[in-house]
């Protein structure tokens, strides 16, 4: 799930996660996960959130014998609201996010060394992904009563569509903090960083949902297995505005692009005949696509 979502979020970037599927189904075996790039920060956060998300749902669906629905039901958090309305109650099967987060920590954080700065960065990004997932939990309700009067509602907590979580992590990727240079010589308990390109700005403790990274990313223009870069030659790019993500100027790294005509057969000029038949002609549909040299 995390790999497919990564490919969607970075589909118009020079690095588009395509190399993750060529090694194994585990993103942590990829070369980029062993570097301190911003892209690695995104992957750590996305993977940690993905594990917690999948396990939380599996618990509620009864697919794991070690857990079930959320036993707390979030009753104490909403006790006052329930007392005022008195028309709804927690019921159903809430997704067990607490178990999912705990499993994610035991499965992923245990890989990291305690005294290594890169490991602390990885754990921070893991926690950032899980915090973002927690902040997007949803409440869903079902009405009960005669003629749809909704005299009583039962509500439960559920994990959101994972694309929502991934899109939020992608926004944090864009404004990720680079670890301050002074952090390299000590072992801080709280990571401090500054926005990229602002060396004179004061380093501040990284918020729990912020991504942090250690080293500048390569251009990813050329294929380089050591950098987990597949290059951009042969990639489809966007013609038009040069400043937008995926534009041919940005994606092709100044090498230019070729225009290729792609033809397909599609139904056209369809007519409806009573009753009940639709007849269509077959027409050739030509589209021009731009591809990086």
N, C-alpha and C positions, 0 to 999 in steps of 0.2 A: 504493500500500500504506500509506504513512504517513498519508494523508488519511483513509482508511477506518478505520484503527486509532485515529486521533485522535477520530473520530466515535464510536467504540465507547467509548473511555475517558471521554469527556466527555458521554455521552448524557444524563446526569441533571444536568448543570451548566447554568447560565444561558448561558454561551458554550459551544456544542456543535460547533464546527468546521464548521457547515453552510455558512458563507459561503465556505469554501475551494474548494468545487466550482463556485461561480457565476462565478469569475473565469477560472481556467485550471487545468490539471493541476499547475502548479508552485506550491506553497504560498508560495514566496518572493515571489510577486507580490501576495500579500495585504497589506492595510493593516496588519494586526496584526504582521506580521513586521518592520515598520519602527519599531515601538515597543519600549519596554523592559519590557513587562509579563511577569508570570510565565507567562502563556499562550504568549507568544513564546518564552520560554526552553524550555518543553516542546516546542514545535514544532521549534526548531532542533536539540535533542537527538534527537528522534524522526526527523527527516528525515535527519540525518547517520548515525544507526544504520541507518535503512531503506536508504539508498544502499549502505552497506558490506555489509549483509545480502544484498541482492539481487545485487550484483556477486559476492560470495563464492560464492553458490550457482550463479550463471550460469557462473562459471569451472569449477566442478566438473562441471557438466552439459554442458560443451563448447559453450555457446552464444555464447562470446566467443573471437575468434581471438587476442586479445592475452594470454590467460592460460589456465591449465589447473588441474589439481589442485594442492594445496599442495605445492611441491617439497620442503619440509623434512620434512613428515610428523610433526613434533614428536618425532622419535626421541631426541634428546639429553635432552629433559626427562624422559623415562620410561625411560632406559637402565637405571637401577638396578632399577626394578620388574620389567623384563623379565628381567634376569639372575636374579632370585630365583625367579620363577615358571616361566620357560622354557616356557610353554605358549601364548603369544600373541605376535603381532608386528603392527607397523603395516602395513596394507595398504589395499586399496580406494582410494577417492579422497576425501581430506580436503578440505573446503571451504576455499577459498583466502582466509582472512580477511585476511591481510597485504595482499594485492592489493586487496581490497575496501576496507580502511581507507585505503590509499594513494590509491585512486581517489576516495574520499569527501573526503579532504583537498584534493586537487587540484581537484575539481569544486565544492566548497562554500566552503572557507576562502579561496580566491583572491578571492572576492567582497568580502572585508572589507578596510577600510583599516587600515594598520599602526598609526597613531598615534591612532586614534579609540577612546574608551572603550567606546562601544556595540559597536564591531566586536570589541574584545577580549572583551567579554561574550559575543557571538555565537560566537566561536571557542572560548571556554571551554565553552559549552553543547554545541557540536558535538563537542568532545573527550569531554565527559561521556557523551553518547549512545554514542559509539564504545567508550568504556571499559566501559560497562554491557553492551554487546553482547559484548565480549571476555570478560567475567567469566562469561557464561552459555554459553560454548561447551560442547558435549557430546561425550562419547566413546561411540560405538556399536560394537558387536561382533557378529560372526557366528561361530557354532560350526561346526567341521568334525570329522568322525570317524564311525566306524561306529555305527549305531543311536543317533545323537544323543549319543554319549559326550562330545563336546566336548573331544577330545584336543588340538585346536588352535583358537585363536580368532584371527581377523583383526579388527583394530580401526581405526577412522578417526575423525577429528574432524569434527563437523558443527555448523552454526549452529542455534540453537534455534528453536522456533516463535516468530514475531515478537511474538505477543501476550504472551509471557513477558517479552520485552525491554520492550515498551511499558508493561506493568504496573509494572515496576521504575522506569522513567522517571516514571510517574505518581506513585509513592511519593516520588520525589525532588522532584517538583513541589510536593507538599504541604508539604515542609519546606525549600523553596528559600530561599537566603540573599539578602538585599537588600544591594547593594553599599554599603559604608560611605561616609558623606558625605565623609570626608577623601580618598577615592579620586577624587572629582570634580575635584580641583585638581592632580592629578599624573598621571604616566603610569607606573603600576606594571607590573612584569613579572609579578607574581603578584597576582591579584585577591583582595581581602579583603572579607569580608561578615559579617553577623550575622543571626540568625533574625529573621523578620518580627515586629514589635511589641516588640522588645527593644532599644530605642535605647541603654539604659545598659550593655548587655552589650558586652564587648570584641570588636572585630572580629578575625576570625581568617582565615588563608589558606583559601580555598575548596578542599575536597577535590576530587580529580579527577572523582569521580562526582556531585558536588553541582551542582545548577542554581543560577544566580545571575540576578538581575534588577535593574532600575534604578528603575522607577517603579511606583507603586501602580496596580492595575488598576481600571477603571471598574466600575460595578455590572452592566453588560450587561443591564439591565432593559428599556431602550428601544432601538429600532432607531436605529443611528447608523453609517452607512457609514465615517465617518472613524475610528471606533474598531473597525471590523469587527464590529459588534454587530448581530445580526438581531433582538434583542429576544426576549421570552419569551411574547408574546401568541400564543395558539393552540397552545402546547406542551402535551403530555400530562404530567401530574404524578402524584406518588404520594400517595394519601390515607393518613392514619394519623399516625405519629410525625412531629412537626414538625421534629425536629432532624436527621433523616437527609437525605442528599443526594438531591435530586429531589423532596422533599416539596412539597406545594402551597404551603405558607407561604413556603418559601425560593424556589422556582422562580418563583412568580407575583408576587413582590416586593410582597406586600400588596394586590394588586388583586382577589384572590379567584379563584374558579374555577367553571366550569359542569360539571354532570354530564350526560353524553351517553350514550344507550343505543346500543350497537353490536350489531346482529343479524347472525347468519350461520347457514347451514344446514350441519349436520354429521351424519355417519352415527351411528346409535344403535340400541340393542336388536338387536345383531347375533346371528345364530344360524348355527351350522355344520351343514351337511347332508352326510352321507356319500354318496358321495365324489365330488367335492370342490368344495363350493360354500359361499360365505358370503353370506347375505342380510341386508341391513340396512334399517332404516327411516330416514327423513330427519326430523330434529328441528331445531327452531329453537333456537339458542343465543344468549341475551342476556347481554351484559356491559355494565357501567357503567364508563365511563372519565371521569377528571377532566381538564379542559382549562383552561388559564390564560385569564383574561379579557384 
